Amino acid sequence: MKLTLMFREYCSLCHKMREQLKPYQEEFGFELEIFDVDEDPVLEEQYNELVPVLLDGDEEICHWFLDEEKLKVWLEGKKPIARA
């Protein structure tokens, strides 16, 4: 699974969310792709005042602050089911 973080280098909330995601990456094993919205005019227009934004594909999980409860439910719902 790959999640995407819309990010700004100078944004303290962005750096905080990236750090908060690390334990979840270790637990759930997802890849985190980071895009600096300031490097792409289309992304900047789309996400300008919302960053940081955490996405799974085109679906927003949260923005501004990491919603840990929502993220955990989201990730648990995406986990492959172990077969006996």
N, C-alpha and C positions, 0 to 999 in steps of 0.2 A: 504494500500500500504506500502511496505517496501523498503527502499533504504539502500544501503550498503556503508560504508566509509572504504576504505583501509587506514590504519593509522599506524603511528609510534609514540611511546610515546615521543621520543626526538625531534620530527619534529615540528617546530614552524608553518609551513604552515598547517600541519594537525590540530593542535589545533585551528588555526584561522578559517579553513573551518568548523570545528565542531561547533564553536561559531556562525559563519555566518548562519549556517543551522537552528538554533533554531527558528528564527521568521517564517521561511517557514514551520517548523514542526507545529508551533502553528496555522498558517493560513490554511495549507492543511491537517494536521492531519496524516502525514505519520510516520511510525516507522523507526528509524535509528539504523541499526545494525553496530557495529564497530568491525573491525578485525585488530589486530596488526599483520602486515605482518611478523615481526621478530619472531613470535611464530609459524610460519608454513613455512617450507622450500619451499613448492610448491608456496604459496602466495608470499614469499619473492622473488623467482626467477621470478614470473610472473609480479609483480608490483614494484620491487625494486626501480628504479629511477623515477617512475611515481607518487609515493605517495605525497600528498593524492589523492586518486581516488574515485570519487563518481559514484556508479553504481545503475542501476535499473535492477535487475537480472544479466544477463551477458552483458548488454548494458552500455557502459560508457557514463555518462552525461558530466563529465569534470574531469580534473586532474590538479595538482599543485595549481590552483586558482579556487575559486568558480565562475563559469560563471552564474551570477544571472539571466541574461536575458534568457539564454538557460534553466536554471532550472525552471524558472517560466512558460515558454512555455511548457516544459515537464510536469510539474505538472498540469497545466490547461488542457492539453490534456488527462490526466489520471483521472480527476475529474468525478465522476458519474453525469450523466445528470439528472437534476430534472424533474420529469414527472408531468404534470398538471392533 
